Amino acid sequence: MPRYGQKCPHTGLTRSALDLLTRPQPANNFRPAVKSRLMRQTGASGRTIRLIDFDSLVRHLNSLPDGVEKNLG
């Protein structure tokens, strides 16, 4: 996921758009279109990182009609 205020260098999507595509939530009927996994970091911070399956993301974006990608972020 890109940092806040930045876009994905590969797709141009914002962090919010990627979140909507990857995390189960009411906006996507709890069925995200793109596969992702959570990885917990060891150590004091104990942060969790969301890893996005790039092939799944590209496959989803290529399945959209022209112009839809621009409305996601």
MORADA-V674108 format. One record per residue. RES is the residue in one small letter. D_CENTER is the distance of its C-alpha to the mean C-alpha in Angstrom with 2 decimals. Layout:
{{RES,D_CENTER} {RES,D_CENTER}}
This chain:
{{m,6.57} {p,9.25} {r,12.11} {y,12.99} {g,14.51} {q,13.16} {k,11.02} {c,9.30} {p,12.64} {h,11.81} {t,10.28} {g,11.35} {l,8.37} {t,8.58} {r,6.93} {s,7.77} {a,6.45} {l,2.70} {d,4.49} {l,6.51} {l,5.04} {t,4.50} {r,7.37} {p,10.84} {q,12.49} {p,15.37} {a,13.63} {n,12.34} {n,15.54} {f,13.97} {r,12.85} {p,9.13} {a,9.19} {v,7.01} {k,8.47} {s,7.65} {r,10.53} {l,11.88} {m,14.48} {r,17.20} {q,19.04} {t,22.78} {g,25.10} {a,25.98} {s,22.63} {g,21.10} {r,17.57} {t,14.58} {i,11.73} {r,8.39} {l,8.49} {i,6.08} {d,8.73} {f,9.19} {d,11.88} {s,10.07} {l,7.55} {v,10.84} {r,12.81} {h,10.98} {l,11.25} {n,14.80} {s,15.69} {l,15.32} {p,18.61} {d,19.36} {g,18.34} {v,15.47} {e,12.79} {k,14.78} {n,14.55} {l,10.80} {g,10.97}}
